[in-house]
């Protein structure tokens, strides 16, 4: 049995780093993305497999993001976030909120 090789795929758009795992399987190469198990591919060469894994990962991420956006939009239209919006709005008007940049800078100085 051939050993599993590991490669890193850096997504410059969102800054994530994904781990591609691949191994020789007979005459073909098989591979998958460790952090995204539904991305599995097969190719004739290791280089082709890495390219296929990367392309398939980006297509899958894009499809998942679009599905998430559609679901969020449907939830907003259905009023599923209304209670949260009311609570956040009440907290804001009650002065319980602060600027995110100020909040984060306080967290950095506390460390």
C-alpha positions in Angstrom: 0.0 0.0 0.0 1.4 3.4 -1.0 1.7 6.0 1.6 -0.6 9.0 1.8 1.0 12.3 0.8 -0.1 15.7 2.1 -0.3 19.0 0.3 -1.6 22.4 1.5 -4.0 24.4 -0.6 -4.2 28.1 0.3 -7.4 29.8 -0.5 -6.3 33.4 -1.0 -9.9 34.7 -1.2 -10.9 33.7 2.4 -7.4 33.0 3.9 -8.2 29.4 4.7 -5.6 26.6 4.3 -7.0 23.2 3.3 -5.1 19.9 3.5 -5.1 17.7 0.3 -4.4 14.0 1.0 -3.5 11.7 -1.9 -2.1 8.3 -2.7 -1.4 6.1 -5.6 -4.2 3.5 -6.2 -3.1 1.1 -8.9 -2.4 3.2 -12.0 -4.4 6.2 -10.8 -4.1 8.7 -8.0 -6.9 9.3 -5.5 -7.2 12.2 -3.2 -9.5 14.1 -0.8 -9.6 17.3 1.2 -9.2 16.5 4.9 -11.3 19.5 6.1 -14.0 19.0 3.4 -14.7 15.2 3.1 -17.2 15.5 0.3 -14.3 16.6 -2.0 -12.8 13.4 -3.4 -11.2 13.0 -6.8 -9.2 10.7 -9.0 -6.7 11.5 -11.8 -3.9 9.9 -13.8 -1.1 11.9 -12.3 -0.3 13.4 -9.0 -0.1 16.9 -10.5 -3.4 16.5 -12.3 -5.0 15.2 -9.1 -3.8 18.2 -7.1 -5.2 20.6 -9.7 -8.5 18.6 -9.8 -8.8 18.6 -6.0 -8.2 22.4 -5.9 -10.8 23.1 -8.6 -13.3 20.8 -7.1 -12.8 22.3 -3.6 -13.4 25.8 -4.9 -16.5 24.7 -6.9 -17.9 22.9 -3.8 -17.2 25.9 -1.5 -18.8 28.3 -4.0 -21.9 26.0 -4.2 -22.1 25.8 -0.4 -21.8 29.5 0.0 -24.5 30.2 -2.6 -26.8 27.6 -0.8 -26.1 29.3 2.5 -26.9 32.7 1.1 -30.2 31.4 -0.4 -31.1 29.8 3.0 -30.3 33.0 4.9 -32.3 35.1 2.5 -35.3 32.7 2.8 -35.0 32.8 6.6 -35.0 36.6 6.6 -38.0 36.7 4.3 -39.8 34.1 6.5 -39.1 36.3 9.6 -37.0 33.7 11.3 -34.4 36.4 12.4 -37.0 39.0 13.6 -36.6 38.1 17.3 -32.8 38.3 17.1 -33.1 41.7 15.2 -35.4 43.1 17.9 -33.1 41.9 20.7 -30.0 43.4 19.0 -31.8 46.6 18.2 -33.0 46.9 21.9 -29.5 46.3 23.1 -28.1 48.9 20.7 -30.6 51.6 21.8 -30.0 50.8 25.4 -26.3 51.5 24.9 -25.2 47.9 25.4 -23.2 47.9 22.2 -19.8 49.2 21.3 -17.8 49.7 18.2 -16.3 46.4 17.0 -12.9 48.0 16.4 -12.8 49.4 19.9 -13.9 46.0 21.4 -11.2 44.1 19.4 -8.5 46.6 20.3 -9.4 46.1 24.0 -9.0 42.4 23.6 -5.6 42.7 22.0 -4.3 45.0 24.8 -5.6 42.6 27.5 -3.4 39.8 26.2 
